[in-house]
Amino acid sequence: MHETYITHDRYTFSCPDCGNRWSVTYEARHSQDPDGAELCMWSRGGLPSMSPDAGMPCEVCGSVRVTATRELQPSG
């Protein structure tokens, strides 16, 4: 039996074309397949979602050149 754990990861998205920036919090359910490879299933607002790195278009201009950066949690 493989351990499953959930993290809440916040990503900042930046559009180089129009300068728009926004943040989204994802729930990531981490597990392993039967061969031991890591699996991660993403959701937003309780609904299944693509990975934040999958290529989200800009909310303002529609550009697909948006970059996603995971915000690091402060240690302490």
C-alpha positions in Angstrom: 0.0 0.0 0.0 1.4 3.4 -1.0 1.1 6.5 1.1 -1.0 9.3 -0.3 -0.6 12.9 0.9 -2.1 16.2 -0.1 -0.4 19.6 -0.5 -1.8 23.0 -1.2 0.6 24.7 -3.7 0.3 28.4 -4.8 1.6 29.3 -8.2 2.1 32.8 -9.7 1.5 33.2 -13.4 3.2 35.9 -15.4 2.5 37.0 -19.0 5.5 38.5 -20.8 3.2 39.9 -23.5 0.9 42.1 -21.5 2.6 42.1 -18.0 -0.4 40.5 -16.3 0.4 38.5 -13.1 -2.0 36.4 -11.0 -1.8 33.6 -8.4 -3.8 30.4 -8.0 -3.8 27.8 -5.2 -3.9 24.2 -6.3 -4.5 21.0 -4.3 -2.0 18.3 -5.3 -2.7 14.7 -4.3 0.6 12.8 -4.3 0.7 9.0 -4.6 2.6 6.2 -6.4 1.7 3.9 -9.2 2.1 0.1 -8.7 5.7 0.3 -10.0 6.6 3.0 -7.4 6.6 6.0 -9.8 5.3 9.2 -8.3 1.8 10.4 -9.4 0.3 13.8 -8.8 -3.3 14.7 -9.5 -4.2 18.4 -9.4 -7.4 20.2 -8.6 -8.7 23.7 -8.2 -11.8 24.6 -6.2 -12.5 20.9 -5.8 -12.5 20.2 -9.5 -9.9 18.2 -11.5 -7.3 20.5 -13.1 -4.3 20.3 -15.4 -0.9 20.7 -13.8 0.0 24.4 -13.3 3.0 23.8 -15.7 0.7 22.5 -18.5 0.4 25.9 -20.1 -2.4 28.2 -18.8 -3.3 31.1 -21.2 -3.2 34.7 -20.0 -6.5 35.8 -18.5 -6.1 39.2 -20.1 -4.6 38.9 -23.6 -4.9 35.1 -24.2 -1.1 34.6 -24.8 0.1 31.1 -24.3 3.6 32.2 -23.4 2.7 32.4 -19.7 5.2 31.2 -17.1 4.2 29.5 -13.8 6.3 29.8 -10.7 5.6 27.9 -7.5 5.6 30.1 -4.5 7.8 28.8 -1.7 6.3 28.4 1.7 8.2 30.3 4.4 10.1 27.9 6.7 9.7 28.1 10.4 
